[in-house]
Amino acid sequence: MVGSRGHAGHPRCGMHADDREQGLRTSEISLSPSWHAPGKRPFILAGALLALLLALAVTLAWRVIAEERARDLEAWQIRLGILAEGRVAAIRDWLDRQSAELAGLAENTSVQLYLSELAAAGGDAAQVTDAAAQESYLRNLLIVTAERSGFGAPARAPAVAANIQPLAVAGLAVLDADRRPRVATPAMPPLDGRLASWIQSAAPGKPALLDIFPGADGAPAMGFLAPVFAVEGGAGASRQVGYVVGVRPVAAALFPLLRTPGPPEAGAATLLVRPEGAAIAFLSPLADGTPALQRRLAKDTPDLAAAFAVAEPGGFAEKRDAEGAPVLVTGRAVPGTPWTLVYEVRQDVALAESDRRATRLVSAFALALIIVAGGLAAVWYQASSHRARAAAGAFAAMAKRFEQQSELLRLVTDSQPNAVFIADELGRYRFANLETERRTGLAEPDLIGKTLDAVLGPAAAARYLERNAEALGTGRRINALDRIEEADGVSIRQTAHVPLAAGLDRPRGVLVIEEDVTALFRERERRERVLKQLVRAMSAAIDRRDRFAADQSVRVAAIARATAEEMALDPALVEAAETAGMLVNFGKILVPPELLTKAERLKEDEIRLIRSAIEATADFLAGIEFDGPVIETLRLMQEHWDGSGPHGLAGEAIPVTARIVAAANAFVAIASPRAWRPGSDLDGALTQLLGEIGTRFDRRVVAALVSYLDNHGGRARWAALTEGRARAPGAPAA
């Protein structure tokens, strides 16, 4: 597999011209049919070499097919996720606008005054000042708002001379404190049946949403409800004087939001579904013309894409749509609703190009098999022939076929985007595809025989040569990932080093396949940044509930990260310690704010409540896939070194990240002021931690914390954290 492309007499063509002449002379001398005769051995060797080349080519081809299909699937996963998230955002924005319309009516002073007077009169409208005038004004207000916001009756065909009452399918209404309608638009549906049950079940003082249901005309509709509070006294269930309720059709406003902007994606479909017991209900119309709300399928339907999206929102898989066609699917939950948005694209459309490439490769290798079979048959025929000249002619034909096979193998390797080359034990190029030529800037005839050091330079060649030596020494494939500084930035390269035994015309060497995975790593880094930003936002929201613990999560995260780095832990464990520190107080969402800000020492049962809330943090976050042991750290951070903690783990059995976060959390708690006590100075806080070494805390963790504070700028960093000038965790000290 070395040499120039198609030059006669080069080893890549099967044999040298001198070798062919020697074979011809040998055939003329020895006419024996024996396979061991000198003239027959080249035929045997040629057949064996062909088989070896074919096996190598088939292996490379299937590897190329598998890798390209995996890349295509990953690209579709990213693409479908982005499209699905965009549609969810559009739907959530539409729902917020509908709720905002009703909230605006509920906060209207005229509505509040009317219902406040009505509530004060015990529901007797006769005692309300100018009740008729107020109701007339409110009716006009509702009609104008309904027409503007989509809560009005949909446009209908011109009226006909018939005594048929139009169906009431949409409208707005004002209800009193007993949830009875007082003022409504003309087309407001009757508040009975499903609507009445929904209104009666609504929690006092809170808005409510009625999920998509068949309206009076059979079309999909939804209901929205907002509480109305008295003019004075603030919002609260005790000050509620009524409701504003709205019903509207959604087919014309909601379902178009499922379509992505721009030209439609071939073979793609976006659906809204929701679970209904053991079934999946399709809320939006289907591509086959099935109307909204008219299709339900069992959750256990084999490989049902919608069932997968409901069960694993955010996941990606190859499943089947409602018609049984194979699709690529992802799903996203719509916040505040029981809906799941399903985005799917037909597999035959999405992977059409991959399938065509695979078909071309398979066809090429089928042709190769035919050629090889014909070549072997020719070898057998000529080897058994008693005529030396006929045998020599067959040998020349076999050499030609071997040359064709070599060119076919080159065509296969040149058609893929990865660099593929073979280096021998001395680090010399023996084979190189087009991508290798492009990256080195040399054509194959100039590469073959040169060392990697001479072509790439000693520094760049070292990473290949080390792994090639390891692959040859162990006899195993070696995989590696490298970050490479280039003129246009940093690139990430993934290499596979496959040891190759010596062949008839090839010395022992290593097959190297190198792929550029920069785009995949950048996408992964972006997702990690988004997760960190979400964690910080969640922690900040929890900390705001307790003014005495403001920014505590940031401080715990900073101390935990610094301690882990002082202990020289693996970067993944450092990140896990920081993330767990940022989330350590998330469970306090279960603790009433008045308890968090209580200005006196807490009672034992109150302390137990706070500890149980902290323990609940791990359960809250168990569904999130963090890169490191974040959940395990949060679950076990209250364990004590001597085994007296809640789960009885002791010593090294407690994960090191849990020991670090426990010490960091205790240090921040002692050094920070609370409602019932001032904060301790740093030395006092460290004294308390040192006093509990061997009981609560690990000596190495506390020693690392002390070293960070005293030797590596920790005290200055703490001052910055407590003075409101906190940097993001992991940022360098000033």
N, C-alpha and C positions, 0 to 999 in steps of 0.2 A: 504493500500500500504506500509506497514511496515513489518519488520521481516526478518528472514533468507530465503534462497532460497529453497523452496520446502520441508521444515521440517514439518512433520505431526504435527498437533495440533497448529501450529503457526498462528497468525492472517492472514498472507499473503495467507494462504491456504483456506480462506473463513470463517472457524469457528474452535473453539477448539474441541478436542475429547469429552470433558465433555459436550459441547453444543450439539453435535450430539446425545449423549446418552440421554440428557434431552429431546431433540425433540422426540426421539423414545418413551420414556416413556409417554410423553404427548399424542403422537398419539395413543398409546394403550388405554389410558383412555378416550379420547374424539374422538368419531367416527362421530361427526356431520360434514356435508359438508360445514358448514358456514365458510366464509373467516375470520371471526373475532374470530374463535376458536383459543385457544392458540397454538395448533399443526400446524395451517396453517400460522401463522404469519411469522415464519422463511422462508417459501417459498416466501412469498411476499417480505420480506426484501432481500432475496438472489437475486430475479429478479431485484429489484431496484438497488442493489449494482452492479450487472453485467452491467446494462444499464449505470450507472455512470462511471464505469471503462472503458467501451467501448467508451463512449463519450470523456473521457480524452485521451484515447489511440489514437482515430482518430484525435483529435486536435493536439496532439504531432506529429503524423505521418505526417500530412499535413504541419506542421511547419518545420519539418525536411526536407521534400521534397523541400519546397520552399527555405529554407536557403541553402541547398546543391546546388540547381540549380543556385541560385544567385552567390554563390562562384565560381562555374564552369564558369559562364559567365564572371565574373570579371577576372578570371585567363586567359580565352581566349582573353579578351580585351587587357590585358597586353602583352600576347604572340604575338597576331596578330600585335599590334602596333610596337613591337620591330622588327619583321620580315619585316613589310612594310617599316619602316624607314631605315633598312639595304639595301633593294632593291632600294629605292630612292637615297641613298648615292652612290650606285654603278652606277646607271644611270647618276646621276649628274657628277660623276667622268669621265664616258665615254664621255659625251658631252664636258666636259672641255678639255679632251685630243684632241678631234677633233678640237675644236676652237684653241687650242695651236698649232696644226700642221699648220693651216692656218696663225696664228699670226707669227709663225717662218718664214714661206715663205715671209710674208709681211715685215718682218724686215730684210730679207736677203739683203745684200748690193748690190748684182748684180741686183736683182729685182728693188730696189730703184733707182739705177743708170740708168738702162734702161728706166724706166718710167719717171724719172726726165728729161732725155734728150728728150724723146718723148714729154713730156709736154712743154718743152722749145721750141721745133720745131713746136709747134702747131699741133701735131699729125702726122706730115709728117715723116714716118720711113726712107725716103731717106736721111734726114738730120742727122740721128743718126749715131754716129761713129761705124763702123763695125756692122751695124744693123743685118745682117744675122748671123754673128758669135755670137753676144749676144743672139739672138733669139734661135739659135741652143743650146747654153749652157743652157739657161733657160728651153728649152723643155726637155733636158736631166735631169735637176734638178727636174722638175715637175714629170717626169716619175719615177725617183728613189724614190721621196717622196711619190708618189701615190702607188707604189708597197709596200713600207714599212708601210704605215699608213692606208691602206684599201681603199684609194680613187682610186685604180686601177680597171680595168675591172675584174669581177669575172672569175674564171677558167671555161672553157667550155669543152665540149666533143671534141674529135679529129675532125679536119676539114674534111669535105667531099667535093667531087668534084662537087661543085655547085656554081653558080654565085649569092650567097646570102650574102649581106653585114651584118656582125654581128651588133646586136643592140648596140647603144652607151648608156650605163647606168651609167657610173661612170667616173670620171676624175677630173683634176685640170686645171685651166685656169688663165691667167693673163690678166686683163682688163685695158684699159687706162682710163684717167680721164673722157672721155665721155661714159664709161661703154661698150666699144666695145672690143671684144676679140682680143688679139694680139698674145699670145702664149698659146697652150693647149696640153694636152696629147692626143694621137690618139683616145682613146675611150671616150673622153669628149662629153656628149650629146650636141645637138644644144641649144644655149641660146635663145630660142624663147618660145612663149606661156607662161606657168606658170613660167618658170625660168626667162624669160625676164621681166615679170611683177614684180616678186619679186626683181630682181636686181634694176630695175628702182625705186622701192618704198623704197629701203634701205636709211636710214638717212646718210648724208655725215659724214665721220669721225668716224663712229661707226660700230662695227661688227654686223652681222645679221645672223638669222637662218631661214631656210625654213622648216616648219613643215613637218612631214611624209606625203608623197604623192605617188601615183602609178607611178613607173618609166616607161620607154619605154617598158620594158618587163613585166609590170604589178606588179612587186615585189615592196615592200615598199622601199622608198629612202628618203634621206634628203639632204638639201643644207646648206653649211656654207660659209660665206663671211667675209673677213677681209680687212680693208682699208690699202692702202700703202701710206706712207708719203715721202716727199722729203728727200734726204740724210741729208740736213741741214735745220734747222729752227724749229725742234720739231714737235710734233703731234698736229694736229688741222685741222679743215675742210678746212681752207684756204691754208694749206700746202699739201693737199692730191693730189697725182698724179695718182692714180689708185686703183685697187682692185685685191685681189686674191680670186677666187671662187672655191669651191669644191663641187662635187655631189658624193654621195656614197650610195650603198644599205645598209640597216640596219638589215635585218632579221637575218643574221648569227652572227652579232656582238652585237646588242642591245637586241633582244628578249631573248637570253639565260641568260641575266642579271636578268630577272624576276624570274628565278628559285633560290630558296634558297640553300645555300651550304648543302652538306650532303644528306642523303636519302630523297626522296620526301615525303611530308606530305600527309597522306591519306586523300582524299576528298578535298584537298586544290587547289586553283588556283590563280595565280597572273596575272593581266591584266593591260594593258595601255589603257585608254580611254580619249576622249576629247569631250567637248560640241560642237555641230554643230547646231545652231539655237534651235529648239524645240526637237532635238534628241541627243542621246548619240552615238558617233561613237566608235567602238571597234577597236583599232589600232593594237593590237597583236592577234595572233591566239587564238581560243577558244579550250577548252578541247574536244568538240564534233567534232573537225576536221575542223571547219570553218576557212578559211585562214584569214590572216591579212587584214584589211580594207574592209572586206566583210559583216560586220554585223552592222546595225544601228537600235536602238530602241528608241521609243519616251520617253522623260523625264518623262511624266506622266504615264508611264506603272506602274500599281499598285505594290508597294513594290519592285521596281527594285533596286537591290543592287548597280549597277554602278551609277544610278542617285543619290542615297543617298550619295555615296562617293564623287561625284562631288559637290553636294550642301553643304555637311558638311565634308570637309577634316579634318581628325583627330577624327571624330566621330566613334561610334561603335553601331551596331544595328543588329536585326534579320530581314533579308529581303529575297528576292528571286533572284536567279541568272538569266542569260539570258534564261535558259531553264525552269524557273519557279520552280526550286527546292529550298526549304528553306535553307538558308545559314546564317552564322555569317560573318559580313563584317566590314572592316574598310578601310579607304582611306587616302592617303597623296598626296598633291599637289607636283609636280616636279618643283622646282624653275627654272625660266627662260623659261618655256614652258607652253603651255595651257593644258598639260597632267595631269591626275590624275592616280596615281597607286592604283589599287583596289586589296586588298587581302581578299579572301573569303574562307571559309571552310564549307563544307556541314554540316548542323545542325545535321543530323542523325549520322554522324561520330563523330563530336565534342562532342555531348552530349549523346553518346551511353551509357556510364557507368551510367550517371545520370538517363537516362530513364530506364535502367535495375534495378537500385536501387528502383526507384519509382514503377516499375512493381512488384518487390518482395514485397514491403510494401503493395501495393494495394491488391495483392493476399493474403497476410497474413491477412489483415483485412476483405477481402471477406470471408475467411475461418472462421474468428472470428464471423462474422455476422451469418454464417450458424450455428456455434456452439451455439451462444447465442439464436438464434431462436429455435433451438432444445431443449436447456435447458429450455426456457420459456414454450415451449409446454409441456415438461415433468412436469414442476412445475404445470401448469394448470391441466394436467391430474391427477397427484397424489393428488392435493389439492381437486379435486372433487371426489376422490375415497372414498368409504366407508370402505376400508380395511386398517387398520392402518399399518400393516407390509409392504404392498406395498408402502404406502406413505413414510414410513421410508426409504425403499430402494431407492425410487426416490430422497429423500432428500440427501442420501449419494452420489448418482450419480451426483446430482447438485453440491455438495461440490467438487467433483472431477473435474467437468467441470470448476468450479470457479477457482480451483487451476491451471488448464491449461490456463485459460485466464490470470491469474496473471503472469504465466511464459511467455505467449505471449507478454504481455506488457513489461516485463523485456527484452525480446529479442529485442523489438523495441528500447527501450531506450539505451540498451547496444551496439547497432549497430551503433550509431552515435558518432562523435569525440568530442562532447561537454559534459561538466560535467552537469548532471541533478540530482538534489536532492530536497527533500521536507523537510522543517523545520517547526515545530509547533510554537505556540505563545511563548513558553518558550525557543525557540532557540535550540530544540533537533532534531536530525536527525530522520526522519520517513521513508525515502526512499532514495536510492542512486544507481546510475548506475555504470557500470564498470569504466568509466572515472573518476567519483568522487572517487571511491576506489583507483584508480591509483594515483591521485593527493594527497590524504590524507595519502596513505600508509597503509590503514586499510581495511579489508574485511567488507562486509555489516553487518554480524552478530555482528562484533565488533563496528560498527558505530551506529547502530540503538539504540536510547535511550540516546546516549551521546550528550552533548551540543557542539555547534560549538566552544565555548571558550576552552573546554577541548581538542578538536581535533586539532584546528588550532592555538590556542593561542589568547589571548584577542585582540591584535593589528590587526591580520589578520581577525578575526571573526567580528570585529566592523563594517567593510564596508558592510557585509551581513546583520547583525542584524539591523542596522539603516534603511536600505532600506526595509527590511522585515516589520519592524514596520510601515514605511510610507505606504507600499502597503496595509497592513491590516487596517490601520487607514482611508485611502482614498477610499479603495475598487477599486483602479486603478492599472494597470500595471506600474511598475517603471523600466525605462531603465537607465543604468549607464555605464561609461567608466572609467577604472582605469589603471594607470601606476604603475607596480609592480616591485620592485627591487628583482631580484633572483640571485642565485649563478652564473649562466651563463650569466647574463646581465639583461636588462630591457625588460619586456613583457607588452603588452597591452591586457587587458581583458575586454570584453563587457558582461554585465550581464543583464538578464531580470528577474524581480521579479513579479510573477503573484499570486495574492491572491486566495486562495482556501477556499471555504466554508466547514464547518464540514460535514463529511460523516457518514455513518452508523458505519464504523469501523475506522474512521480517524478523529482526532480532526482538528479544524480550523488551517490552516497553509499557507505556501507560497511555490509555485513551483519556483525554481531557475534554470535558464539555463545560463551557462557561456561558452563563446566562446573566443578562443585565436585569436585576429586580429592583432598580431604584424606585420606579413608580409605585410598586407594591409597598415598599418600606415607607415611602413618604405618606401614603394613605394611612398606614398603620400608625405613624407618628401623629398624624392629624387627629385620628380617633382618640389616641391617648391624651392629647391636649384637651379635646372636648370633654373627656371624662374627668380630667383634673379640674377644669373650669366648673363643671357641674357639681363636683364634690365641694369645691370652695363656696359655691353659691348656696348649696344646701346647709353647709356648716354655718355660714354667715346668718342665714335665716333663723337657725335654731338659737345661735348665740344672742340674737337681738331680743329674745324673749326674757333674758335675764341681764339687766344693765350692769350687774356686778360681775358677770362672766363674759362681757363683750370681748370678742377676739380671743377667747380662751382656746378655741379649736386651732386658730392660727399659731398660737404660742406652743400648744402641745405638739403640733405637727413639726414646728421648727426645732424644738428641743429633741423630739424623737429622731428626726433626720440627722441632726448634728451628732447625737449619741451613737447612732448606727454607723455613721461615717467614721467616728472616732474609733469604733471597734473594727473598722476595715471589713465590714460585711459585704456580701455580694450586692451589686447595684440593684438587683430585683428586690432583695430584702430591705434595702434602704428605702426604695420607693414604697414598698408595702407598709413599712413603719410610719412613713410620713402620711400616707393616705389614711391609715387607721387612726393616726393621731388627729387628722382633720375631721374624722367622723365619730370621734369617741363620745361626743355629747348628743349624737343624733337621737338616741332613745329618749332624751329629755322632752321630746315633743309630747310624751304621755304625762308629763308632770305639770300640774297647774302652775301658771305664772306666779300666783301669790305665794306658792310654796318656795319657788326659786328665789324670790326676793324677800323672804321673811326676815325681819330685822332682829331675830333672836335665835338662840341655838336651837337646832332642829331636834325633835323628839325621835325616839328610836324607831317608831313605826314610819315616821316621815323619812328617815335615813334609809330604811329598808325599801320604801317606795322609789326613792331616787336610784338606789343600787339596782333594783329590778328593772327600772327603765333603761339604765345603762346596759344591763345584760340583754335587753330586748333589741339593742342596736343591731347585733349580728343577725337576729331573725328578720328584722326589717329589710336588711340589705342582702339577704342570702341569695336572692334571685339575680344579683348583678355579677357579671363575670369579670372580676379584677384579674390583672396579670399575676399578682403575687398572693401570699396567704393573708389577705386583708380580713376576710370573714373569720378565719381561725384566730387571728390576732385579737379581734374585737370580742370574740366569744370567750377567750381564755385570759384576757388581760387582768382579771380580778383574782387569778390564782396566786398563791403565796409560795415563796421559795421553800418554806418548810412543810408544805402540803396542807396547810390549814385553810385553803381557799374553798370556794363553793364546789369545785369538782374534784378536789383531793389530789390534783397533780402536784408534783414537787420537783425541784431541781431542774436538771436538763430536760426532763419530760415536758416542761413548759416551753413552747416555741420562743426563740430568742426575741422575735419581734414583739410578742406579747409582754415579755419581761421589760423590754425597752419602753413600750408605750405606757405600761403601768407606772414605771418610775417617772417618766416625763409628765404624766397626768398628775401624779401626786406632787411633784415639784411645783408645777404651775398652780395647783390648787392651794398649796401652802403659801406660796409667794404672792398670790393675788388676793386683794381684799374681798370680803364677803359682806352681806348685809348685817351680819351679827358680829363681825370682827374685822380688824385691819389686816392687811397682808404682811407677811413676814419678810425680812430682808433676805438676800441670797444666802448669806452664811447661816442664818437661822434655818432656812429651808433645807440646806444641805446637811446641817447637823441632824435634823429629824430623819432624813433619808439614811444617813450613815448609822443612826441608832437602830434602824430596822433592817440592817444588812443581816442576812442569814435567817431572818424570819419572813419578812414580806418581800425583800428585794435581793436580787443577784448582785454579789460583790463586784463582778466585772462591769455590769451595767452602771452602777453608781460611780465606780472609779472612772469610767469613760465620760460620764456626765461632768464629774468634777474636773477632769482634765480639759474638757472642752471649755468650761467656764473660766478656768484659771490660766490655761496655756494657749488657747486658740481664739481669743476675742469673744468668748461667750458672754461675758458680763456686759460688754458694750452692745452686743446684739440684743441682750435681754432689755437693756435700757431703751433701745430703739423700739422694741416690741411693745413695751408697757407705756411708752410716751405717744403711741398712736402713729409711729413712723415705721410700722412693720413692713418689711419686704415680703415678697412671696417666698414660701418655704424653699430652701435650696439656693436662694440668691446669695451672692457673696457679700461679706460684711463690708461696711464702708471703710 
